[in-house]
Amino acid sequence: MTYLPRRLPFVKMNGLGNDFIIADLQTEPAWARVLAQPSLVRRLCDRHIGIGADGILAVLDPLHADSMATMHVHNADGSRAEMCGNGLRCVARYLCDRIGNSAGSLLLVDTGAGTLRCELTLSPDQAVTAIEINMGRPIVANPAQTQLVLASTTLTLTLVSMGNPHAVLFCEEADSYDALRRMAEDIGPQVEHHALFPQRTNVEFVRRSPESSLGLDVVVWERGCGVTQACGTGACAAVVAAGLRGWLPLGTRASVRLPGGLLDIVCAEDLSAVWMRGPAETVFFGEVETSSIMALDGAAK
């Protein structure tokens, strides 16, 4: 059995307010015992009795020789996700800070969506100011659009995978950003748990930006989390779907406004890749008392 120290170190980070606990299994393998139990993940992510987060990002040894690490995503409800764009920016910054920028501005990280290239913009004093990630090729369902019948309405969804599933809903009737959020809170959980999606899905609520012809307003109902401040893969899926719809010209940098701020997204004209650019910030370093969380399941040893 893996030895469990009295305290486990962690780092709290966020990308546009989408916040995560970084658990580095490369330096503290005992985190594996905690992350193996969904109930403990839920407790740590609880904002009242735990650290509080939208999820836990596990940093593990790389799968490939050229990669620096592997990222696993644990949602706040204890479930697992294949990929997290905001989370990957945080992990890239964490790795860069951990090694003191000695690897330069380019990092490769293995994820459930494959090995992804993370390019860090550094200031003259070597501080990370932004991270751009090549998110790979989006997978658009065939046909791209599907009809989903709810109790009170029929929705037309555009299905896009960014290594994890997304259902994009265009909300031309939303006359404000608050209206978009209300729709997400009302309709999001119904779509996430619909029988059409046996593994559940993320749901994007999208309208044209009233301020820019190259902008979108987006609120994301995240699978396993609910409405979050930002969702990197959701922003990418929204731009892909908007490009297919003719709302945005593919190959052009688009600005996506999320509750936590702006992400810059480019989808290649031939849909061969999507690039996401945005910030990642360290909030604080801490330690979690293992006896208190393990006692939840009578698991203290």
N, C-alpha and C positions, 0 to 999 in steps of 0.2 A: 504494500500500500504506500502511496506517495506521502512522504513526510509533510505535515502541515504546520508551518511556523505559526507563532502567536499572531503575527501581523503580516499582511500582504501589501506590498506597495502598489500604488496605481497612479495614473495621471488622469485628470479630468480635462477634456478638450471639447471644443465646439467648432462647427463650421456653419456660420450664419445662424447661430443659436440652436442648431441641431446638435445636441450634446451627447457625449460618450464617455464611458469609463474605458481607459486603455489598460488592458491586462497583458503585461509582457511575459509570455511563457518562455522566451529565450533567456531571460535573466532570472525568472522565478517560476519554475515548472509546476510548483504546487498549486498555481491558479487552476490547473486542469481539474483538480478535485471539485472545486467550487463550480466551474463552468459546466461540469457534467450533470449538474442538478438544476433543471429549469426553475424550481422553486427558489433556489438561492439567487439565481439571476434576477428573478422578479423582485426579490427582497432588496437586492443591491440597487436596482433601478427605481425602486419606489421613492418618490420625492418627500415622503413623510417619515418613513422609518429606515430608509437606506441612504445611499449617497445621492441618488437621483440622477436619471439619465434616460435618453431614448434607446440606449442599448449599450452592450459591452463589446468592445473590439479586442479580440484575442490576437496577439502578435506571436507567431510561431516561426520555426525554422523554415527556410525557403524550400520549395519543391524543385527548383532549377538552379543550376550553378551560377547563373548570371543575376539571379534575384537576391534581394536583401532579406526578405521575410515573406511569410504567408499571413494573410488576414482572414480571420473567421468572424462572422457577424452574429451576435446573439441579440435578438430583439428584446424589448422591455418586458414582453409577456412570456419570455423564456423560450420562444421558438427560434429557429435558425433562419437566416436569410442568405441568399447566394452572394449578394453584392450590396455595397452601400457607397455611393459616390462621395457624399460629405465625409463619411467615415474614412474613406481611403485618403482623402486630402489630410485628415487629421493624422492618420498613421504615417503618411509620407513625411509630414512635418515632425512628428515624434521621432521617427528614425533619423532624420537629418539632425535634429537637436541632440539625440543620444550619441551620435558619432562625431559631433562637433563639425558637421559639414565637410568632413574629410573625403567623402565620396563625391563631392561636387554637387551639381544641380540636377542630376538625373538619377532617379531610382526606379528599379523594377520591383513590383510587388505581385506575388501570386495570390489570386482570388478565385472565388467560385465562377467568375466570368473570364478566367484565364489570367495570363501574366500581363499586367497593365503598366504602361510607362507613365511615370510621374515626373514632371519637370518643374523644378522650384525656381521662382524668381527671388534672387538674393539682393539685399541692399548693399551699399559699399562696406558696411560693417558686418556683412554676412548674415544678417537677420532675414528670415523668410517673410516675404511680403505677399506672395500669392503662389498657388500651385495649379498647374494645368495638367490634366490627365487625358490621355488618349483612351477613351472608354471602349474602344473596339467597334465592331460592326453591329449596328442594331438589327434585330430580327423582327420583321413586320409580319404579322399573321396573314395568311392567305385564305379567304379575303381579309383585307386589313380591318374592315369594319364588321361589327356584329351587333345584332339587336338583343337587348336584354330587357325582359319584362319584369317590372316590379309591381307591387300591389296597385300603385296609383298612376304609373306612367311607363312608357317604353323609352329606353335610352339607346342611343347609337354610340357605341364605343369603338375607338381605334386601339387595337391591341399591339403593343410594342414590347419586346424584351430587350433589356439592357444587361443581360445576364441574370436579371430578376424580372418578374412579370409586372406589366403596367397596363391599365385600362384608362385611356384618355377620353375625357368627356368635354366637348366644346360647349361653353355656356354663354351663348350670345345674349341671352336674356338677363344675365347678371349685370346690373347697372352700377355696381360698386364692388370694391374688394371685400367689404364686409359681407355682401350678398354671396360672393363666391365662397367665402369661408362657411357661411351658414349652410350652403348647399353641400359642402364637403362633410360637415358634421352630421347632416341629415341622411344623405344618400351614400356617403362613403362606406359605413359599416355594412349596409345592405349589399353593396356591390362586392366588397371584400369577401363576404361569406356566402355569396350566391353559389348555387350548385354548378354553375358554368365554370367555376374556378375551384376545383377540388383541392388545390394547394394554396388557395386564397390569392389575392392580388393587391397591388398598390393601385390607387385610383387618383388620377389627376383631373382637377377642375380648372379649365383654361378659358380665358377671354383675351381679346386683343388689348394691348396696352393703349389707354387713351392718350398717352404722352409720346409714343414712338411707333412708327410703322414697322420697326424692327424689334418690337418688344412684345412680351406676353406677360400677363398676370396669371400666376399659378398658385393654387393651394393643393397640397397633396395629403390625401388620407393614406398613411403608411400602414402596410400590413404588419400587424403585431404591435403597433404604436399609437395609431390614431393620427390626428392632425399634428404635424410637427412644424417647427420654424422654417425648415428647409429640407429638401430632398434632392440630391445631385442626380441620381438616376432618373427621378421623376421629372426634373427640369429637362434632361436630355430626351426622354420619351416625348415630352410635350412639344419640343422643338421638331423632332422627327415627324410627329403626327401633324403639326401645323404646316410643315413644309410639304407634306403629301397633300394636305387640304388646300394649299395655295395661299395660306395666310402669311407665310414667310418664304423668301427665296432661299433655297438650299445653297450651301456654300458660303453664306454670309453670316457674320457674327451677330447673334441675337442676344438681347438682354432679357433675362427672365427674372421677374420680381416675385419673390417668395415672402412669406411673413417676416423672415429674418433678414432679408436684404436681397442683393442682386447676384446672379451668376451669369457669366458669359458662356454661351454655348454656340458651337459651330457644328453643323451636320454636313458632311461631304455631299456634293451633288449626286454622286453615284451610290450614296448610302454605305460607303465602305468604312466609315469611321465617324465617331462623334467626339469632339473635344470639349471638355468642361474646364472652366477657369474660375477660381474663387479663393477665398481666404480659409485659413485654419488657425485657431488660437489655442494656446495653453491657458487653462483657467487656474488650476492649482495642482500641487502634488499632495498625496496623502497616503495613509495606511488604513486598511480595514481590519478590525478586530475579528479574527477568524472564529473564536469560541462563540461569539454571539450569533453569527450567521449560521454556523454549522449546527448549533443547538436547535435551530428551527426544525430540522428533520431528525433530531437525535443522532446526528452524525459526528459529533465531536469525539475525537479519539485521544 
